[in-house]
């Protein structure tokens, strides 16, 4: 049975009302959530199961979809796959009273926006729907702009699939050295995603395409295999930093004894950005423990730039941290940046954690960092990313 909560087309704050599809096989839960979302100014349509929701999605545009993940016949994950076969943009929020690691990972890999555990706070859900609707509107504008600029609309599923497949086929791994200035030697290399596909040449665009197509896990495994192939042909002294999507930390392939990088685990540093919402990754602590047991070390990237402050530091307890280039750029001219870097250096020394300054571009930055206790550096001053294992200029 379908019902709708009718509200004015504009919220009290002047923002457009979000068109929300609410999917739940418990009528009392659906009615109450619809009431709360309706009071927040959203236009809510209720579907009692996944099949009904699929029929609605095929005929009606929605800004956000909120769905129970466990339903008879057509469950939430099946619904999500059906949605993504038609619409790459609409945010999907999953609700569940029985969370599991497997369903959470599958939901995120197929492009779910958020995964909430019942009972859900009505205000939190309403705010999340509003944020999702804003992101949806932004995605639509970006899609239109991309179509105007390239003639290849990013919202066209077949076109994106084709370009993504081409990008994977033309994928290669660049390496950029991280050096010890004190020893004038290469400390390690950071592996960086590259592709010769012209429409997805930017790594960020490449990764976004994978996220929109629900291929994040698949792309991560492909990248790790390519890195493993390069390491197998490299001198045994070379250490490599490998960037991870947050969900890679609990990917069974990476965490298993048969993973592509497992034979090189003692020479691999798994790098995770502080910008990632690590606290949202289900089973993070157990996944990190398994990775360390295999011999991997962990690095926290973009320290000082993440929205969560130092919470990621506490969650990962990394052996290595990389200070974000925004704090390194022009540090020789900024007493505040110098104070922050010195504080990071002191903190890391107390925690027995190594610190790397990334984005070093001029000699003045390098010399300033030396005076503040720095040693490990990465940046264009020494070498740009390239094929093979480029040697730095000291």
N, C-alpha and C positions, 0 to 999 in steps of 0.2 A: 504494500500500500504506500502511496506517495502522499506527502503533505507538504505544505510550504508555510513558513513564517514570513508574512508580508511586512516589510518595513520600508520607510521612505528610501528613495534611491541615493540619499546622501546621509552620512553620519552627522552627529552633532558637531564634530570638529571640522566639518566641511569636506572631509575626504570621501571619495566615491564609495558607495556600499560594495562590499565584497560579495560576489556570488559564490556561495559555499554549497558543495554537495557533501552531505553527512550520511555515512554508510554504517549502519549498526543493526545487527539482528535482534537486539534487545529493545523493544519499543519504548520502555520506560526510560532507558538510558538515552536513546536517540531523542526523545521528546524533551528531556531536561537539557541536554546539550544544545539542542536547537533553540530552546527558550533563552539560554544564556547568550548564545551567539546573536540571536535576534535582538536582545536587549542592548547588545553592543553596536547595533546598527547594521549587522550583516544580513544578507538575503539568503535564507537557508532552505534547501530542498533535501528531503529525507528519502533515502533508499533503504529498504529493509534487508537487502543482501547484495552480493557482488554482481550477480547477473543483472539485477535491476539497475545497478549503478553503471554497468557497461553500456546498457541500452541508453541511459540518460546521457552519458558522456558522448555517445555517437551523435546525439541530436541537439545537445545544449552546451554552450560554452560556460565554463566555470573558472573562477579565479583561484580557488583553493578547494582541495578535496580532503576531507577528514574521514578516516575509515578505521573501523575495528580490523585487526589483522587476522583474528581467528574467527572464521565464519564457515558454516557448512556449505558444501558444494563449491562455490567460487569464493576462495579466501582472499585476504587482502593482497597477498603477493601476486596472485593471478590477476587480480584487478589492476594492480600497479603495472604489470607487464602489458596488459591490454591498453591502459592509458598511454604508456610510453610508445606504443606502436602508432599512436595517433597524435599525441601532444607531448613535445619534449620539454615544455616550459612549466605547465601547471604544477604548483607545489602540492605534494601529497603528505599529509600528516597521519601517521599511524598511531592508533591507541590499542592498548592491550592490558588485560589483567593478569596475563601469564607470560611475562617476558622470557625469552631465551636468547642465547648468544647467536644461534644459527639464524633465527628469524631477523634479529637486529642487523646482522651483517648482510643478509640477503636484501633486506629493505634498503639499506644505505647503498649497496652496490647497484640496485636498480633505480636509484635516483630519488628515494624518499627524502622529503625535506626535514622532517623530524620524527622521532619515535618516542611517544610518551606512555608512561605507565599509569593505569587507572588505580585509584580515583584521580581524575584530572581536575585541577583547579580551574574554575570557569574563567576567571580573569586572565590567567596565564594562557589558556587556550584562545581566548578572544584576541589577546595581544599578538599571539603567534599567528593567528589567521590574518590579522591586519598586516603584519610584517610580510607574510607570505604573499598577500595580494599586492603589496607594493613591489615586491621582487618580481611578481608575475607581470605587472604592468611595465616594469623596467625591461624585462626580457623581451616583451613584445616590441618595445621601441628599438632595442638593440637588434632584434631580428630584422625589422624593417630597414634600419640603417645599414646593416650588413648587406641586405639584398640590393639596396641602392648603390652601394660602393663596389660590390664585387659581382653583382648579377647572379650570385649563388646564395639564396636565402638559407640562413642557418636553421630556420625552423622546418625546412623540408627534410623529412626523415630519410627518404631515399638518397637525397643529395649528401646529407651529413654522413650516412652510412658509407657511401662511396668514397668520400673524401677521407673519412677516418680509416677505412681499409687501406687506402693509398698511403696515408701517413704511417701506418704500422709497417707496411711493406718497405717504406723508405726510411724507417727509423734507424738512427745510429746513436752511439754514445760518445759524447765529447768528454774529455778529461781536462781538469784545471789543477795545477799543482798548488798545494799548501806547503809553505816552506818554514823552516826554522832560520830566522835571520842570524841568530847567534852562531849556529853551526854552519851557515851557508849550505844547507842541504835540504832535499825534499823530504818533508815529513809524511805526506800522503797526497792522494789525488781525490778531488770530488768528481763523481760521475754526473753528467748532465744530459738530460733528454734533448735530442735533436731529431728533426725530420726534414727531408728534402721536398716534402709535399708543400707546394707554394701557398695553398690556402690554409694550412695548419702549421706553418713554419714556427710560430711562436709556441714554446712549451706550454704556456698558460692556456692558449687556445686548444692545443692538443689534449691537454688534461681535461679541460672543460667539455670537449666533445666526448671524451670517454665517460665523463660523469653523466652527460645528457643521454647517452646511449646505454647506461648501465654497464659499462665495460671497465670500470675502475680497477677491479681486482684482476681482470684479464690483462690489462695494460701493465699493471705492476709486475705481474709474473713474467710478461714478455721482456720488460726492461731488465729485470733481475737475471734472466737467462742470458741476455746480450752482455751484461756486465760480467757474468761468470765466464762466458766465452773469452772475453778480453783478458780476464785475470788468469785463465788457464795458460795463455800464451805469454804472460808477462813475468818478469823476474819475481822470485818468491819474496823479495824484500818489500815489494810495493804494497802499501795499504790503500784501501779505497773507501771513500764515504759514499753511501748510497741513500739518496733521498726517498722517503716513504710517504705515501698517503697514510693518514692516521689509521685507517682500517687495515692497512698492511700489517700492523703490529699484531693483529690477531688472525692473519691469513694462515691457514693450515699449511700451505705450501712453504711459506717462509719459516714457520715454526717447527717444521718436521725435520727429521734426520735425513730425508731424501731431497730436501729443497735444493734448488740450483746453486745457491750461494753457500750452502752448508759446508762443503769441503774447504771453503776459504774463510769460514766464520772468524777465525782468530785474526784475520787481516782485514775484516770488514767492520766499518763503523756505520751503524744505521742512524740516519739523520732525520729528525722530525722537527718541523717548524713550530715555534712557540705560538704562531698564529692559529694553529689547529686547536679545535675544541676537544682536547684529549679526554676531559672528564666525561664526554658523551660516548666514548668508545667502550662498548660492553666487554667485560673480561680483560681489561687492559692490564691489570696487575699480574694476572696469570700468564698472559701472553708475553709480557716483558720478562718475567721469570724464566719462561721456557727459552726465550732468545738468549738470555745470558748463560743459561746452562749449556747452550750449543756453542758458546764462545764469542758471541757478538758483543761489541760495545755499543753504547748509545750516545748520540750527540744531540743537543738541543740547538736548533738553528734560530736565527733572528732574535736572539736574546735582547730584550729591551724594546722590541717593536710589537710584541703580541698583546692582544686585548686583555689577556687574563693575568697580566702582571707576571709574577714568578710562580704561578700555580703549576705550570707545566714542569718547572724544575723539580718541584716537590713530587709530582706524579712519576716522573721518569728516573730521578736521581742519576742524571747523565754523567758519564766519565769525562765528556768533553762538551763545551759550549762554544757557540759562534756568535760573536757580538754583531748585531745587525749593522749593515753598511750605513744606515741613516745616522748612526752614532759615530761612525768613523770618518765620514765625509767632512772635511774641513775641521777636523779635531784640533789641529794646530792653531786654529783661530778662535776656538771656543772653550773658555775656562769651564763652562758647565759640562760639556762633553768630556773634557779631561777628568773632571771630578767623578763623573759617572763611570768612565772606563777604569779609573783607579779603584773605585768601589767594587766593580765587578771583579777586577784582578785580585783584590784582597779577599773577597768572598770565595772565589774559586780556589785560591790557595788554601784557605782554611778548610775547604771541603775536599781537598786533594783532587780537584777537577782542572783539567787543562782548558785554556781559553784561546780561541782563535779570533783574530780581527779580520773580517772579510770586507771587501770593497776598497782595499788600499790602492789608491790611484796615483798619488804623487809622493815624492821623496819626503816632503815636509810632514805628511801624515805618518809615514814610516818612522821618521826620526822622533816625532812626538810620542808615538806609541812605545818606542824603545825606552824613552825617558820615564814612561809611566809603568814600566815593568812588563811590557809586551815582548813576545818573541815569535809566536806562530802567526803567519800572515797569509792572506789570499787576496789576489786582486790583479787588475790590469797592469799595475806597475811592474809586476814580475812576469806574468804570462797570461794570455787570453786562453779560453777553452779551445781545444782543438782535437783532432783525431790522434789516436795513439796516446802517448804519454809525453806531452810537451815538457821541455826543460825550461826552468825559470831563468830570468836574467837577474843577477844579484847586484 
